[in-house]
């Protein structure tokens, strides 16, 4: 096996199956890489508050990339290596715009995830929380237009629009183009990520690689969606999931099985180790 330094895994649609779980086969395959000295790095659109159980399951004590590159965190030292937050004036406008148009959304901060009431995505995370120990649960707080001050002076890392109607999602994306200080990218069907401009999972791995003197040609990456594009462009071994959008497949060195078919394990066993 070639000497790889990192294996960077997107979460939703990649590392996780449709039930939001890491399969036993994927966990076992990633452990094989860890035993060979490869650091596993989760790179997600989620905040680290929503990653705790998976960090624990994979025994990750190195680095994670959160909110599409807005935060790089060292788990062992519980230290933020890099961060870039959204502009407060911009976030206030977006939140008010979403409330006024009756849209579902999440607001990611370092301490808590805020949601409008009746949000199906928030309900999904609450259901994931239920079987978990308290320390692994993502704190979710509900608010409305009249209680926006609950966010207070907290820095906002990302806003997630939850909208199954593609026409509405496209309208919002086009409407927000007037802001030059944000990035707006689809991360999955029905989900639109909004975060500070000029950062991505790709820029985050570059920052980390420069700090730790890692050659990105010796880095594997798994992904499936548009927020993984820059990551695939940055690393030497980009591997697309079978359920990936076509743009990701076009950038990949290999395409594996889907996230419901242990695609990561298949790729590690067939493209990396053998």
PyMOL commands that set and color helices and strands:
alter all, ss='L'
color gray80, all
select helices_A, chain A and resi 24-35+48-50+52-57+67-69+88-100+120-130+134-136+145-150+166-178+201-212+216-218+226-234+246-251+263-273
alter helices_A, ss='H'
color red, helices_A
select strands_A, chain A and resi 6-9+39-43+63-66+71-74+79-83+104-109+113-116+140-143+156-162+182-188+191-196+219-223+237-240+254-255
alter strands_A, ss='S'
color yellow, strands_A
deselect
rebuild
show_as cartoon
